[in-house]
């Protein structure tokens, strides 16, 4: 009789251990799935920031660093900043933001610039000493000196 109880207790112990192990495996799986989803959300947030905030900050900084409001002009969607015999032109072409630095009197064209950022949408306007920049749905207003 004693051997039968021993076998029964052994099977109960083994079954209980297997159930605990199975619960550990299931919980670990769900934690991995949850962690992967959180990681993907973080990557998406970072991508949105990179696609909107960085180009906005770049343009804002360029406008702020101009020596005066007379050194900046908006000509047919091209932001032109005049400094020390050079003109920096920032413009949108083929859903990308480009920049070119031209020496005064240079025969280079604006279309030959360096690609800075890919964009989904871009608009810039100037009203009452304030440049309003819209990139991928995010809007920023920048005042000039």
RODO-2510 file (C-alpha; in nm, 4 decimals, decimal comma):
residues 145
     n   res          X          Y          Z
     1     x     0,0000     0,0000     0,0000
     2     x     0,2824     0,2273     0,0812
     3     x     0,4364     0,1859    -0,2676
     4     x     0,1084     0,2881    -0,4347
     5     x     0,0936     0,6136    -0,2340
     6     x     0,4556     0,6829    -0,3205
     7     x     0,3847     0,6419    -0,6924
     8     x     0,0771     0,8620    -0,6643
     9     x     0,2719     1,1351    -0,4796
    10     x     0,5513     1,1142    -0,7357
    11     x     0,3064     1,1637    -1,0236
    12     x     0,1416     1,4544    -0,8397
    13     x     0,4814     1,6159    -0,7832
    14     x     0,5796     1,5658    -1,1474
    15     x     0,2429     1,6989    -1,2698
    16     x     0,2623     2,0015    -1,0415
    17     x     0,6191     2,0735    -1,1577
    18     x     0,5148     2,0443    -1,5236
    19     x     0,2210     2,2816    -1,4687
    20     x     0,4505     2,5370    -1,3014
    21     x     0,7033     2,5033    -1,5832
    22     x     0,4277     2,5430    -1,8449
    23     x     0,2995     2,8561    -1,6692
    24     x     0,6538     2,9964    -1,6668
    25     x     0,6913     2,9298    -2,0420
    26     x     0,3535     3,0890    -2,1234
    27     x     0,4252     3,3987    -1,9119
    28     x     0,7698     3,4330    -2,0701
    29     x     0,6161     3,4105    -2,4172
    30     x     0,3615     3,6843    -2,3429
    31     x     0,6298     3,9062    -2,1923
    32     x     0,8411     3,8667    -2,5065
    33     x     0,5434     3,9497    -2,7301
    34     x     0,4561     4,2552    -2,5172
    35     x     0,8190     4,3714    -2,5170
    36     x     0,8450     4,3344    -2,8934
    37     x     0,5304     4,5435    -2,9432
    38     x     0,6609     4,8160    -2,7141
    39     x     0,9914     4,8163    -2,9007
    40     x     0,8098     4,8536    -3,2351
    41     x     0,6051     5,1444    -3,0971
    42     x     0,9247     5,3125    -2,9796
    43     x     1,0830     5,2705    -3,3217
    44     x     0,7737     5,4191    -3,4887
    45     x     0,7737     5,7187    -3,2544
    46     x     1,1428     5,7752    -3,3230
    47     x     1,0827     5,7518    -3,6988
    48     x     0,8051     6,0116    -3,6810
    49     x     1,0327     6,2397    -3,4804
    50     x     1,3119     6,1962    -3,7287
    51     x     1,0831     6,2588    -4,0256
    52     x     0,9248     6,5770    -3,8857
    53     x     1,1002     6,7328    -3,5886
    54     x     1,4562     6,7190    -3,7191
    55     x     1,3803     6,8945    -4,0517
    56     x     1,1663     7,1519    -3,8664
    57     x     1,4475     7,2179    -3,6188
    58     x     1,6986     7,2445    -3,9041
    59     x     1,4938     7,5074    -4,0885
    60     x     1,4148     7,6939    -3,7682
    61     x     1,7836     7,7073    -3,6769
    62     x     1,8800     7,8294    -4,0242
    63     x     1,6242     8,1110    -4,0008
    64     x     1,7307     8,2069    -3,6463
    65     x     2,0988     8,2228    -3,7413
    66     x     2,0428     8,4698    -4,0229
    67     x     2,2017     8,8037    -3,9412
    68     x     1,8782     8,9965    -4,0028
    69     x     1,5332     8,9643    -4,1559
    70     x     1,6689     9,1384    -4,4675
    71     x     1,9101     8,8468    -4,5184
    72     x     1,6200     8,6020    -4,5600
    73     x     1,3691     8,5854    -4,8408
    74     x     1,1139     8,3385    -4,9673
    75     x     1,1154     8,3181    -5,3455
    76     x     0,8675     8,0774    -5,5071
    77     x     0,8943     7,8230    -5,2244
    78     x     1,2738     7,8533    -5,2015
    79     x     1,4062     7,9829    -4,8691
    80     x     1,7104     8,1995    -4,9454
    81     x     1,9497     8,3156    -4,6750
    82     x     2,2196     8,5688    -4,7703
    83     x     2,5429     8,5638    -4,5652
    84     x     2,8952     8,6965    -4,6315
    85     x     2,8925     8,6739    -5,0105
    86     x     2,7095     8,3388    -5,0158
    87     x     2,3464     8,2456    -5,0531
    88     x     2,2008     7,9324    -4,8928
    89     x     1,8941     7,8033    -5,0766
    90     x     1,6668     7,5467    -4,9119
    91     x     1,3882     7,3983    -5,1213
    92     x     1,1645     7,0952    -5,1746
    93     x     1,2000     6,8762    -5,4813
    94     x     1,0573     6,5267    -5,5429
    95     x     0,9344     6,4895    -5,1819
    96     x     1,2743     6,5738    -5,0345
    97     x     1,4324     6,8804    -4,8741
    98     x     1,7459     7,0053    -5,0502
    99     x     2,0067     7,2687    -4,9729
   100     x     2,2647     7,4382    -5,1880
   101     x     2,5146     7,7107    -5,1025
   102     x     2,5891     7,9450    -5,3906
   103     x     2,8555     8,2107    -5,4127
   104     x     2,7203     8,5481    -5,5191
   105     x     2,7373     8,5697    -5,8981
   106     x     2,7667     8,1898    -5,9337
   107     x     2,6024     8,0260    -6,2332
   108     x     2,4988     7,7112    -6,0428
   109     x     2,1268     7,6409    -6,0401
   110     x     1,9098     7,5715    -5,7381
   111     x     1,8231     7,2222    -5,8676
   112     x     2,1782     7,0959    -5,8024
   113     x     2,1583     7,0917    -5,4222
   114     x     2,2327     6,8245    -5,1655
   115     x     1,9451     6,6105    -5,0388
   116     x     1,8868     6,6584    -4,6650
   117     x     1,5623     6,4829    -4,5676
   118     x     1,2824     6,2821    -4,7262
   119     x     0,9411     6,4443    -4,6817
   120     x     0,5786     6,3479    -4,7298
   121     x     0,4610     6,7084    -4,7401
   122     x     0,6270     7,0495    -4,7194
   123     x     0,5057     7,4080    -4,7222
   124     x     0,6574     7,7363    -4,6090
   125     x     0,5023     8,0805    -4,5913
   126     x     0,5964     8,4266    -4,4654
   127     x     0,3474     8,6651    -4,3048
   128     x     0,4199     8,9561    -4,0676
   129     x     0,7837     8,8641    -3,9965
   130     x     0,6893     8,5040    -3,9161
   131     x     0,7844     8,2033    -4,1257
   132     x     0,5378     7,9173    -4,0937
   133     x     0,6863     7,5793    -4,1855
   134     x     0,4759     7,2662    -4,2341
   135     x     0,6515     6,9308    -4,2686
   136     x     0,4599     6,6017    -4,2732
   137     x     0,1652     6,7597    -4,0922
   138     x     0,3700     6,9227    -3,8133
   139     x     0,3710     7,3028    -3,8123
   140     x     0,6217     7,5437    -3,6601
   141     x     0,6257     7,9217    -3,6669
   142     x     0,9587     8,1046    -3,6593
   143     x     0,9975     8,4757    -3,6027
   144     x     1,2855     8,6681    -3,7573
   145     x     1,5051     8,9426    -3,6111
***
